[in-house]
Amino acid sequence: MKLLTIQIEVSHEVEDALTIFAQDSLHALGSEAIRRQDFEEAGWRHDSTVVDWDELHDLPVDVRLIFYFDQERDQDELVAAFRAKLAELKGYGLAVGDGSIKTGYIQDEDWNTVWKKYYQPISFSRHLAIVPEWEDYQPAFPDQKLIKMDPGLAFGTGNHETTQLAMLALERVLTKPVKVADVGTGSGILAIAASKLGAKEVLGTDISDDSMDAAKENFALNNITNYQLQKTSLLAGVAGKYDIIVANILAEILLDLIPQLQAHLADQGKVIFSGIDYLQLPKIKHALDENGFQIILQMQEKRWIGLLISRKDQ
């Protein structure tokens, strides 16, 4: 069996938006990102991107996204959908990059075999490590908590800076057993991290059926039982209030989430935002201020921003 591949040359500014679009709207079976920056930094060998390390002559100008679809999908329709999405993102003022699109086919067993070779354990912190479920990882500290992940074809591994910034903020603020909501949970990694760090209850929300399935499998893999999953857009229809609300999603979507926070955040509660390109930070700051929130901690790794947020009266 073969998979249809669609390869797009883009700017890093639209990488996350296009990936979410491919997964949630076009139902891609998998995705791959090849970033030029990964090869220009000392730590690139630890990246989980699937590439042939011997073919460095074919690096992208910025980011190359490759999406995988069932071979029976209509190639022309998918290309048209991607072109329309790129035009929409450009209309938001984002740099989309070259935007050139190529199509092809690959044997699906080749993809499933190769990508696992480059997904390695991440000893994230003193307290947490992210470990592929097929790896035998022995922590240096016996009480380091292991987050076991089998992200499959479509969801995150914990390698991206935005995920790690959110996890750092969780370690900073989760100082007692509280209720945590993970908005846009994806693979469930942040909800799992919260549970491992001592949250008494975790909720994961997402609009994607695939995300619901992947998160449920990863919860089971980690023996997490104190969780709920709710298919919804952001916090729409969510009952109750949460002591910590964490969201690692695009800045444009965070802007839609901010007006929902007051109704779902407990007294003295905290909010964690990640997934923010530094160019988008002023918009987020303005929206938080307009809705009664203040930033109490700001972190940055490369061009990505993570925020710890409280109400202004705290």
C-alpha positions as CSV (number, residue, x, y, z in Angstrom):
1,M,0.0,0.0,0.0
2,K,1.2,3.5,-0.8
3,L,0.6,6.9,0.8
4,L,0.1,10.1,-1.1
5,T,2.6,12.8,-0.1
6,I,2.2,16.5,-0.4
7,Q,5.3,18.5,0.2
8,I,5.1,22.3,0.8
9,E,7.9,24.8,1.2
10,V,6.8,27.4,3.8
11,S,7.9,29.9,6.5
12,H,8.1,28.8,10.1
13,E,5.4,31.3,10.9
14,V,2.8,29.1,9.3
15,E,4.2,25.7,10.2
16,D,1.8,25.0,13.1
17,A,-1.2,26.5,11.4
18,L,-0.8,24.5,8.3
19,T,-0.1,21.3,10.2
20,I,-3.3,21.7,12.3
21,F,-5.2,22.4,9.1
22,A,-3.9,19.3,7.5
23,Q,-4.7,17.1,10.5
24,D,-8.1,18.5,11.6
25,S,-9.6,19.7,8.3
26,L,-8.0,17.5,5.6
27,H,-7.5,14.4,7.9
28,A,-3.9,13.8,7.0
29,L,-2.6,10.4,8.2
30,G,0.7,11.9,9.2
31,S,3.0,14.9,8.9
32,E,6.7,15.6,8.8
33,A,8.6,18.8,9.3
34,I,12.2,19.4,8.0
35,R,13.5,22.7,9.4
36,R,16.7,24.3,8.1
37,Q,17.4,25.7,11.6
38,D,17.6,22.2,13.1
39,F,20.7,21.5,11.0
40,E,22.3,24.8,12.0
41,E,22.3,24.2,15.7
42,A,24.5,22.0,17.8
43,G,21.7,19.9,19.2
44,W,20.1,19.0,15.9
45,R,20.9,15.3,16.2
46,H,18.3,15.0,19.0
47,D,15.5,16.3,16.8
48,S,12.7,13.9,16.0
49,T,12.3,15.1,12.4
50,V,12.4,12.3,9.8
51,V,15.1,13.0,7.2
52,D,18.0,11.2,5.5
53,W,21.0,12.7,7.3
54,D,23.2,11.9,4.3
55,E,21.2,14.1,1.9
56,L,21.9,17.5,3.4
57,H,22.2,19.2,0.0
58,D,18.4,19.3,-0.2
59,L,17.7,21.4,2.9
60,P,14.7,23.7,2.8
61,V,15.1,27.5,2.7
62,D,13.1,27.6,6.0
63,V,10.7,24.7,6.6
64,R,9.5,21.8,4.4
65,L,6.2,20.2,5.4
66,I,5.3,16.8,4.1
67,F,1.8,15.5,4.7
68,Y,0.7,11.9,4.2
69,F,-2.7,10.9,2.9
70,D,-4.5,7.7,1.7
71,Q,-3.5,7.0,-1.9
72,E,-7.1,7.2,-3.0
73,R,-7.5,10.9,-1.9
74,D,-8.0,13.4,-4.7
75,Q,-4.6,15.0,-5.2
76,D,-5.8,18.1,-7.0
77,E,-8.4,18.8,-4.3
78,L,-5.9,18.6,-1.6
79,V,-3.4,20.9,-3.4
80,A,-6.2,23.4,-4.0
81,A,-7.1,23.3,-0.3
82,F,-3.5,23.9,0.8
83,R,-3.2,26.8,-1.6
84,A,-6.4,28.4,-0.3
85,K,-5.1,28.0,3.3
86,L,-1.8,29.6,2.5
87,A,-3.7,32.5,0.9
88,E,-5.8,32.8,4.1
89,L,-2.7,32.8,6.3
90,K,-1.0,35.4,4.2
91,G,-4.2,37.5,4.6
92,Y,-3.6,37.5,8.4
93,G,-0.2,39.1,7.8
94,L,1.9,36.0,8.3
95,A,4.9,35.2,6.1
96,V,4.0,32.1,4.2
97,G,7.3,31.5,2.5
98,D,7.8,30.1,-1.0
99,G,4.5,28.1,-0.9
100,S,5.6,25.7,-3.7
101,I,3.8,22.3,-3.6
102,K,5.0,18.9,-4.8
103,T,3.2,15.6,-4.7
104,G,4.3,12.0,-4.8
105,Y,3.8,8.6,-3.3
106,I,5.7,6.5,-0.7
107,Q,5.3,3.0,0.7
108,D,3.6,3.4,4.1
109,E,5.8,0.7,5.7
110,D,8.8,2.8,4.8
111,W,7.4,5.8,6.7
112,N,6.3,3.8,9.8
113,T,9.8,2.2,10.0
114,V,11.9,5.2,9.4
115,W,10.4,7.9,11.6
116,K,10.8,5.9,14.8
117,K,14.6,5.9,14.4
118,Y,14.7,9.6,15.0
119,Y,12.3,9.9,18.0
120,Q,14.6,9.6,21.0
121,P,14.0,9.9,24.8
122,I,14.1,13.5,26.1
123,S,15.4,14.0,29.6
124,F,13.4,17.1,29.9
125,S,14.1,18.1,33.5
126,R,15.0,16.8,37.0
127,H,11.4,15.6,37.4
128,L,10.2,14.6,33.9
129,A,11.4,12.6,30.9
130,I,9.6,12.0,27.6
131,V,10.2,8.5,26.4
132,P,9.0,6.6,23.3
133,E,7.0,3.6,24.5
134,W,9.4,1.2,22.6
135,E,12.5,2.6,24.3
136,D,14.1,1.1,27.5
137,Y,15.0,4.4,29.3
138,Q,16.8,4.3,32.7
139,P,16.5,7.7,34.5
140,A,19.5,9.0,36.3
141,F,17.3,9.9,39.2
142,P,15.0,7.1,40.3
143,D,12.1,9.4,41.0
144,Q,12.2,11.1,37.6
145,K,8.7,10.6,36.2
146,L,8.5,9.1,32.7
147,I,5.9,10.3,30.1
148,K,5.6,7.4,27.7
149,M,4.5,8.4,24.2
150,D,3.5,6.6,21.1
151,P,2.5,9.6,19.0
152,G,1.8,7.6,15.9
153,L,1.6,9.5,12.6
154,A,-0.2,12.7,13.5
155,F,0.7,14.1,16.9
156,G,3.5,15.7,18.8
157,T,6.4,14.0,20.5
158,G,7.3,16.7,23.1
159,N,10.4,17.7,21.2
160,H,9.0,21.1,20.1
161,E,10.1,24.2,22.1
162,T,6.5,25.3,22.6
163,T,5.6,22.0,24.4
164,Q,8.6,22.3,26.6
165,L,7.9,25.9,27.5
166,A,4.5,24.8,28.7
167,M,5.9,22.0,30.7
168,L,8.4,24.3,32.4
169,A,5.5,26.6,33.4
170,L,3.6,23.5,34.7
171,E,6.5,22.6,36.9
172,R,6.7,26.2,38.2
173,V,3.1,26.5,39.1
174,L,1.8,23.0,40.0
175,T,2.9,23.1,43.6
176,K,-0.1,21.3,45.1
177,P,-2.8,18.9,43.8
178,V,-5.2,20.9,41.7
179,K,-7.5,20.6,38.7
180,V,-5.8,21.2,35.3
181,A,-7.4,21.8,31.9
182,D,-5.3,21.2,28.8
183,V,-6.9,23.1,25.9
184,G,-6.1,21.7,22.5
185,T,-4.6,18.6,24.1
186,G,-3.4,16.9,20.9
187,S,-1.4,13.8,22.0
188,G,-2.3,14.5,25.6
189,I,1.3,15.2,26.6
190,L,0.7,18.3,28.7
191,A,-2.3,16.7,30.5
192,I,-0.1,13.6,31.2
193,A,2.7,15.8,32.5
194,A,0.3,17.6,34.8
195,S,-1.0,14.3,36.2
196,K,2.6,13.0,36.6
197,L,3.5,16.2,38.5
198,G,0.6,15.7,40.9
199,A,-2.6,17.2,39.5
200,K,-5.6,15.7,41.2
201,E,-7.7,15.9,38.0
202,V,-6.9,16.7,34.3
203,L,-9.2,17.6,31.4
204,G,-8.1,17.5,27.8
205,T,-10.2,19.3,25.1
206,D,-9.7,19.2,21.4
207,I,-11.8,19.5,18.2
208,S,-10.2,16.5,16.6
209,D,-11.5,12.9,16.8
210,D,-8.0,11.7,16.0
211,S,-6.7,13.7,19.0
212,M,-9.3,12.2,21.3
213,D,-8.1,8.7,20.2
214,A,-4.4,9.5,20.5
215,A,-4.7,11.1,23.9
216,K,-6.8,8.2,25.2
217,E,-4.2,5.8,24.1
218,N,-1.4,7.8,25.6
219,F,-3.3,8.1,28.9
220,A,-3.6,4.4,29.0
221,L,0.1,3.9,28.2
222,N,0.9,6.0,31.2
223,N,-1.7,4.5,33.5
224,I,-3.4,7.8,33.9
225,T,-6.9,7.4,35.4
226,N,-7.7,10.9,36.8
227,Y,-8.6,12.4,33.4
228,Q,-11.5,13.4,31.2
229,L,-11.5,14.1,27.5
230,Q,-14.1,16.4,25.9
231,K,-14.4,17.0,22.2
232,T,-15.1,20.7,21.9
233,S,-13.7,24.0,20.6
234,L,-11.4,25.4,23.2
235,L,-13.5,25.6,26.5
236,A,-16.9,25.8,24.9
237,G,-19.4,23.7,26.8
238,V,-16.9,22.8,29.6
239,A,-18.4,22.7,33.0
240,G,-16.7,23.8,36.2
241,K,-13.6,25.8,36.9
242,Y,-9.9,24.8,36.8
243,D,-7.0,26.0,38.9
244,I,-4.6,25.8,36.0
245,I,-5.6,26.2,32.3
246,V,-2.8,25.4,29.9
247,A,-2.9,25.9,26.1
248,N,-0.1,25.3,23.7
249,I,-1.8,26.4,20.5
250,L,-1.4,29.1,17.8
251,A,-1.6,32.8,18.9
252,E,-4.6,33.4,16.6
253,I,-6.5,30.6,18.5
254,L,-5.3,31.9,21.9
255,L,-7.0,35.2,21.0
256,D,-10.3,33.3,20.8
257,L,-9.6,31.5,24.1
258,I,-8.8,34.6,26.2
259,P,-12.4,35.8,26.5
260,Q,-13.4,32.3,27.8
261,L,-10.8,32.2,30.6
262,Q,-12.7,34.2,33.3
263,A,-15.6,31.8,33.3
264,H,-13.5,28.7,33.6
265,L,-10.6,29.8,35.9
266,A,-10.9,29.2,39.6
267,D,-10.1,31.9,42.2
268,Q,-6.4,32.4,42.4
269,G,-6.0,30.2,39.3
270,K,-3.2,30.5,36.7
271,V,-3.1,30.3,32.9
272,I,-0.2,28.9,30.9
273,F,0.1,29.9,27.2
274,S,2.6,28.6,24.7
275,G,2.8,28.3,20.9
276,I,3.3,32.1,20.6
277,D,5.7,33.4,17.9
278,Y,7.4,36.5,19.4
279,L,6.0,38.6,16.6
280,Q,2.5,37.8,17.8
281,L,3.2,38.6,21.5
282,P,1.9,42.2,21.4
283,K,-1.5,41.0,20.2
284,I,-1.7,38.5,23.1
285,K,-0.6,41.0,25.7
286,H,-3.2,43.5,24.5
287,A,-6.0,40.9,24.6
288,L,-5.0,39.7,28.1
289,D,-5.0,43.2,29.4
290,E,-8.4,44.0,27.9
291,N,-9.8,40.9,29.5
292,G,-8.4,41.5,33.0
293,F,-5.3,39.4,33.0
294,Q,-1.6,40.1,33.6
295,I,1.6,38.2,32.6
296,I,3.6,37.2,35.7
297,L,6.3,35.2,34.0
298,Q,7.6,35.3,30.4
299,M,9.9,32.7,28.9
300,Q,11.5,32.5,25.4
301,E,13.2,29.7,23.5
302,K,14.4,30.6,20.0
303,R,11.4,32.6,18.6
304,W,8.8,30.9,20.8
305,I,7.2,32.5,23.8
306,G,5.7,30.9,26.9
307,L,3.6,32.8,29.4
308,L,2.4,32.3,33.0
309,I,-0.7,34.5,33.5
310,S,-2.9,35.5,36.4
311,R,-5.9,37.8,37.0
312,K,-4.9,41.5,37.5
313,D,-6.3,41.5,41.1
314,Q,-4.0,38.7,42.2
